[in-house]
Every structure is written in C-alpha cells, then in structure tokens.
C-alpha cells in the first residue's frame, strides 16, 4: 500500500446509504415547506414509532449534531451558544446545534443542498439519555414558540420493574391527545403496531449487522458502524431501513464467506466504550488499520437494538425498549454487559473515551475500566476528548496511547 493510500475498505452499500439519507432529508425539507405532513423533532431514543404512526416526518437533532462534529464545523459554532449562556461543559451536540441555528449555517447545505434544518411543528423528548435533550429542545420552544412534550425516565436502573414499565407506558399514552391535535389525525392502533413491528425488524437486522464482527477477521469495524447506523437512528419504523440492512447484511456475509476482513491481517481486537470523536473518525480508523487492529464492537452502536419492541402492545414495547438502554442502567449492570460483550467479540483490549461534555456516556469515572481490566485480564486505555469539541482532544496524546496499547499486546503474544 502506498503512503497516500487509505487502509480503509469501503462497503459497496454505502452508496445506497447516501441516497437513502438524501431522500430522508429532502422529504423533511418538503414537509417543513408546503408539504401536507407535519414535522416532529425527536431525540434519538424517543418515541419515533408513535410519531411516524401519526404521519409526522421525524427529525433527530442528535443526528445533526453528529454531522456538525464529523464535518468539524462544531468547534467553530459552539462559542455562539456559549455567548447565549450555555456552558462549554454541557453536551457539545446541544451547543454546536444551537450555535448552528444562531449562525444560520448547517452541514445539510453542502451534503444535500438544503438551506436549513426543517422547522418543527412539535418537539418530543425522552430524558432517558440525559436532561440535556430537554434543555436543548426548550431552546427551540422559546425561540420558535412551538409545543414541547416529553417523557421522564428514571436513571441508574438495575432492574426494569413492572411499575416502571407501567408508568412509562402511561406517559407515552398521555402524549397521544396533543400529538393528534397537532397532526390533525387520530391514532390508528393497527398503524402503530405496524410501525413498531417494522422498527423491531430494523433493529434486529442492525443487531445481525453488528454481530458479524464476532467473526475473525471482522467484516466491519466500529468506525464503519457509526456511519452505517444512520437508518437505525432516523428511519426505524420505515421499511426502507429494513431493506437497507438486508442488503448490507448480505454484503457483510459475502466478506465472511470469502475471509475478507475490514482490516488486513487482523491481529488485535478492541472494544470502544463511549461516544465517537466525530471529527476524528477517519484518522482513528486509519491508525487502527495501519496497526492491524480492528475495533470490532462498541456500546454506542448497540444502543439502537430494541428487543422489547416485539411486544404486541406498542406502548408497553416502547416503554420497556427505551428504558432498557445501557445509558439508563446501573453501574453493576453496565459492567456485566461489558464483560459479556468482551467475551462475545473476543476482545483483546478496551478503549474508553472520556468525552468531557458527555459524562452520561463516559463510563471511566468510577473505576469500571480498572475493574474490567483486572477481572478479564485485558488492558485498557482512557482517551480524553469529546464527541464534537475538538479543543478538548489531543491528537498526539491519543495516537501515542493507541500505539502503546498495541505494543503492549504485541509483547504478550
């Protein structure tokens, strides 16, 4: 391989992914203009199925936040939100998105030719990830004078008890009258069941996509998965997402049958715990590949697998699915989950990303990384950085840490 040649192997399916995401954003733009459909903003693990069943076109600001990070626009836009009083220490998805709004600039323009994000008719949140999503949407409620409704989910759960599920299902049902009023339509229970069933099939296919990386060599990397997860986030409940993952899964299985790995001569397998550093995805992917190392699994990409959506009652299914998330669970539950993943994917080492503006998705602050290393007898590193704010990230320090981790494993072999 020449010095200028990238070690990253592209998936054929990515071309179809670009077209699918373009269609999604243009449909949103049309609905926000003169289209008959209403637009709902929803956080990534909010009640998207309920919104789709009522005919809303659903937009996810977190996806826009990730785009701001990946295009490296975020770091320049965050100060505009800071000037409004939003702390530089809170979620950089939030601050970069609000900065984008204030600055009247968006990566959607370059990617899809759109002048702006779609104007919402309603803002719908779930606090299962953190309180920041509620405060994020509250900015737009004040700015645009748009209704905001949501669900309050308890945190640090060891068990999802029947009482918790019943309460959350009731909160989902309580959204219906206001959403019906805004949509100008009544909720069809059969339509809701159909959408939820499609969402379940999508997430099951996504699970199968991720599980292909149990194979050695792994046919895809975590860095591939952060891009390929797009339909599971923004189009679950839409049959187009199912069709996309069927095609992607077929391509990955071809790689498995032919013994083709996403990384040439795979020698070491890693688990990425925490958020991506969106503005450094390519650099990270290339460094690991150049070291014959594959990041085969992550907590983040597994966040869009929702077994509970198989429940016949969609409200119960949504209530359970969106409270079973890793981020909602107790420290003991999280450690057990990571132990299981390490064994399933034959992990040689952990990379913990300590995202400075996302403490809820950083699991190396209370000793878990040390306990895991001792129990599983595998090494780890902690990368200090952020999902979007590259001022909090050290390129040279991270590169050196990764190299040292691989050298440690080479010494063990």
N, C-alpha and C positions, 0 to 999 in steps of 0.2 A: 504494500500500500504506500503510495507517495505521501509526502509530508502534507500536501494540501487536500488529500482525500479523506473524507469523513469515515470513521469506522461504524457509523450508524446505518443499519439496514432498514430501508423504508418498506412499509407494508403497502401492498397494492390497494388495499381497501381505503387508504387514506384519501384517495381522490374522490371516492363516493362520499366519504365523511365531509369533505369540504363542500360538496354540492348540497348535502343534506342540511348542514348548518346554515348555508346561504339561504336555502328555501325557508328555513325556520325564521331567520331574522327578517327576510323580506315579507313573510306573512304577518309578522308582528308589526312591521312598519306600515303595511297596508291597513291592518286593523286599527292602528292608532291614528290613521289618517281619515279616510272616508269609508273604511270597511264596516260591515254590519256587526262584526264581533267586538266584544269588549276586551280590554287588556287588563289582566291581573298581574301584579308583581308578587312574587312568592320567594321565600328563602329556599335554599336548595333541598332541604328535607322538611318542607312544609307540605300542606295538603293539596298538592298539584292535581291529584286524581279528582278531587271534589270540584276544583276549578274547571278542569277540562270537561267534566261531565255536564257542567252548566254552560258550556260553549265558550268560555273565556280562552283567549290566546294568552299563554302564560310566559312571562319574562322573569328571568332569575338574575338579580343584580350581582350575586356572587360570581356568576359566570363572566359578567362584565368586569368584575374586579380581577378575576384571574387573567383576562385578556389585557387589562391595564398593566398587570405585573409582567406577563410574558412579553409584551411589546416594550417593556421598560419605560412606559410613559408614567407609571405610578409615582416614582421618586420625585419627579418634577411637579406633579399635581397635588401631592399630599400637603405641601405648605399652604395651599389655598384653603383647605379645610381647617388646618391649624389656625389660620387667621380668623376663622369664624368661632374659635374657641374649642375646637375638637382636639383633644390631646394627641401628641405624637406617639403616645404609648398605647393607644387603643387600636383596635383592628385596622390594619392598613388597607383591607378591602374597603371598609367604610370610608376612611379618609381619602383614599385615592378616587373612589367613586364620587363622593361629594365634591372633591376637587375637580374631577372631570366635568361635573354638572356646572359648577361655578365658572370654570374656564371655557365652557362651551366647546369641548373637544372630546372625541371618542375614537377608539380604535375601530369601531364599526364603519367609520368613513372609509378608511383605507382598505379594510377587509371586504366590505360588502357595498360600499358606495352609499351608505346611509348617513344622513346629516346629524342624527341624534338617536339616543335610545328612545323606545316607544313610551309615549305619555300614558300613565296608568289611569284606570278608572277605579281601582281599588288596590289597597296594599294589604297583603295577608302574610302573617309571620307565625313562626313557632319558635319558642325560646329554647328548644332542645339543644341547640349548639351553644348559645351564649346570649346574654342580654343585648349584645351589640346589634344584633339584627333588628331588634325592636327600636332601639335608638336611631339606627340607620334609617329605617322606614319612617320614623317620626319626623325626621328632617323633611322628607318629601311630603308628608301630611301637612306640615306647617307651610312649606314652600308652595305647594300646588293646591292646597285645600281639598284633598281627596280623602275619602273614608279609609280608616285603618282598623283592621280587626285581627285577632290572633288567638293563639293557644299558649298557655303557660304550662310548661313541662317540668316536673321535678328533676333534680340532678343527683349525681353520685349514687345511683341505684344499684344495689346488689341483686335484687330480685324485682321482676315486673309483676306485681301482685294484681289480683283481680280488681281490687279497689282502684289502683292506679289506672288500669285499662278502662274501667267504667267511667272514671272521672274524665279521662282524655277523650273517650268516645263521645261523652256528653258535650264536651267543649267543641268537638268537631261538628256535632249536630246543631249546636247553637249558632254556628256560622251561617247555616243554610238560609234563614229568612232574609238576612241582609244581602247575601250573595244573590239570591233570587231577585230581590228588588233591583239591584244594580244590573244584573244580566237581563232583566226583563223576561225571564223564563222560569218555569218551575222545574225542580229537580226530578228527573226520571230515575227511579231506583234501579231499573234494568240497565240504563245507560251508565250509571255509576258503577254497577257490578262489572259491566263490560270493560270500562276504562281501567278499573282496578285490576281486573284479570290480565289485561294487556300489560299493565305496569309490572305485575308479578312476573309474567313471562319474560319481559325485557330484563328484569334484574336477575332472573335465573340464567338467562343466556349470558349476561355480563359476568355472573359467577363462573360459568364454564370457561369464558374467555380468560379470566384471571387464573383459573385452576390449571390451564395449560402450562403455566410457568412452573408447576410441580415437576414437569418433565426436565430431564437433563440431556442435552442443553435446553434451556428455556427458550421457547419460540418468540417471546416478547419480554420487554423489560418494564420496570415500573415507569420509566420515562415515556415509553410508548403508551402505557395505560393511562397516564394523566391526560393525554390527548384523546385517546380512544373512548374515554369515559363520557365525553360530551353528550351523546344521545341519552345515556342513562340518567344524566342530570336534567337536561332541558326537554327531553321528548319521551320520558317514560309515560305510559298511558296512550301513546301514539304508536300505531302498528308499524310505522316506518322505522322506529328504533329497533323493533324486533327483527325486521328484515335485515337491517344493517348488521346486527350482531350475528345473525345466522351466517351471513357472507363472511364476516371477519373470522368467525369460529372455523369455518371451512378452510380459510387460508392458513390459519394457525395450525390446524390439524395436518395440512399438507406439509408444513415445515416439520412437524413432529415425525411424520412418516418418513420424511427424507433425511432426518437427523440434522436439520438446519437450525442452528441456534441464532438468537438475536445478537449474541456476542460470539465472535470467532474464538475457538479454543477456550471455551468457558472453563475457568479453574476455581473461581470463588463465587459464592452466592450470598447476597446481602439482603437484609430487610430494612426498608426505610420507614421509620416511625416519625410521624408528624407531617406538617404541611410541606408542599414543594417550595423550593425557592424559584418562583415562576420565571424570573428574569435570567436564571442560570440553568435552565433545564438542559439545553443543548450542551453547554460546557460540561455539566455533570455527566450526561450520557456519554459523551466522547471520552472523558477521563476514565470512567469505569471500563468502557470497552477497550481502551488502549492498554489497560492493566489486566485484560482477560477476566474481568469481574462483571458479574451481572447482578443488578438489583432486581430480584425476582418477585418481590411482594411488598405490600405496604398496608397500613391501616387505612390510609386516606382513600385509596381507590376501592377498598372493600366497603366503604361507607354507603354505597348505593346498591346493596344487596338486601332485599326486604322479604324474607320468607313469610312474614305474617300477613302480607297482602293476599295470600291464598285464602284467607278467611272468607266464608260466604257473606258475612256481614261486613261491608266495606268500612263502616265507621269503626268497628272493632279492629279490623285489619290495619287501618291507618293509625289508630291509637297505639296499637302494640308495635307496629313497624317503626314508627317514628319516636318511640321511647326505648327501643332495643339498641339504638346506636351506641357504638363504642364510646363516643364522647360523653354520653349521658351516664355511663356506668361508674361503679365504684373502682377504687384503686386495685383492690384484690381481684375483681372481675377482669380488669384490663390486663393485669399481669398474667393471669391464667390464659387469657385469649392470646397474648403474645407468645407464651410458651407453646401453645398449640400450633400457632402459625409457624413458629421456628422449626418445629418438628415436621409439619406437613410439607414445608417447602425446602427442607434440608438446608437450613440457613447456617452459614459459617460465621456471620458477624452481623451486628446491628449498627445502623446509622441513626442516631437520634437527632432530629432537627429541633433546636430550641428557638422557635420563632418568637421574637421579642414582643411583637404586638398581638400574638395569639396564644396566650397562656393556656386556654382551654384545649388546644390541640398540641400542647407541648407536654410530654409525659416523662421528662427527665429532671423534674424539680423536687421530687420527693423520694429519690433513691431507687426508683424502679429499675433504671438502667443498670445500676450496680447489682441489685438483687438478681436480675435476669442473667447477667454475665456469670455470676457465681453459681447459680442453680444449673444453668445449661452448659457451663464451661465453654463459653464462646465470648470473644472480645466485642467491644463496642467503642464507638467514638460519639462525642456530642458536638454537633456543628452549631455554632451561634450564628443566627441570621434572621431572616424574616421572609414571609411569603411575598411581600411586594416592595418593602422599603429597603433598597439595596444599600442605603447608607449604614444599615445595621449588619452588613455582611462583609466578611473579609475573604477575598478571593484567595490570597496566598496562604492564609492560615488553613482554610478548608482544603485546598489542594494538598497541602503537606500532611494534614490529618488523614486524608484518604490514602495517600501513598504509604504512610506509616502503618495503617491498618492492614493493607495488602502485604506489606513486607513482613509484618508480624505473622500473618497466616502462611506466607512462603517459608518462614523459619520453622513453623510447626510441621509442615508437610514432609 
